[in-house]
Amino acid sequence: MAQALRPNTAGGLFATDGKPHPRQDALLAVTLVLGITSFVTAMFHHLHLLSSWTGLIGLLTGAYGQWISETTRERFGLILGLGAAGIGFFLGMAHGGLFGGVID
């Protein structure tokens, strides 16, 4: 019953380990921004270049971020960014792709 007397310093689901992770946090922010950009621009056919390229880069940064992530908070945000980047990438590819209309 000793654990009942200790305060919960871990916090909740998104608790960090109390150490700074600047590289992981930067990759998380970049992945989220690229994923949201890719997802939103994928809704417009004429923005397929932007959505496909931001989606592809978002998928790559998110994959690397998952590889080096250390906390649940980082992984949760990366999964959201990866999902948005993946949807945006595939819709951008369906609307014209990475080079659609540029190279004919």
ChimeraX attribute file (.defattr): number of C-alpha atoms within 10 A of each C-alpha:
attribute: neighborCount
match mode: 1-to-1
recipient: residues
	/A:1	5
	/A:2	5
	/A:3	7
	/A:4	7
	/A:5	7
	/A:6	8
	/A:7	8
	/A:8	9
	/A:9	9
	/A:10	11
	/A:11	10
	/A:12	9
	/A:13	10
	/A:14	14
	/A:15	13
	/A:16	16
	/A:17	13
	/A:18	8
	/A:19	7
	/A:20	9
	/A:21	14
	/A:22	9
	/A:23	12
	/A:24	22
	/A:25	17
	/A:26	13
	/A:27	23
	/A:28	28
	/A:29	18
	/A:30	19
	/A:31	32
	/A:32	24
	/A:33	17
	/A:34	27
	/A:35	31
	/A:36	24
	/A:37	20
	/A:38	33
	/A:39	26
	/A:40	16
	/A:41	23
	/A:42	27
	/A:43	15
	/A:44	13
	/A:45	14
	/A:46	14
	/A:47	16
	/A:48	28
	/A:49	24
	/A:50	19
	/A:51	34
	/A:52	30
	/A:53	21
	/A:54	27
	/A:55	34
	/A:56	23
	/A:57	18
	/A:58	32
	/A:59	24
	/A:60	15
	/A:61	23
	/A:62	31
	/A:63	17
	/A:64	15
	/A:65	24
	/A:66	21
	/A:67	11
	/A:68	14
	/A:69	20
	/A:70	15
	/A:71	16
	/A:72	14
	/A:73	16
	/A:74	22
	/A:75	20
	/A:76	15
	/A:77	20
	/A:78	30
	/A:79	19
	/A:80	17
	/A:81	28
	/A:82	28
	/A:83	21
	/A:84	24
	/A:85	34
	/A:86	22
	/A:87	20
	/A:88	31
	/A:89	31
	/A:90	19
	/A:91	23
	/A:92	31
	/A:93	20
	/A:94	15
	/A:95	20
	/A:96	17
	/A:97	19
	/A:98	20
	/A:99	13
	/A:100	14
	/A:101	11
	/A:102	9
	/A:103	6
	/A:104	5
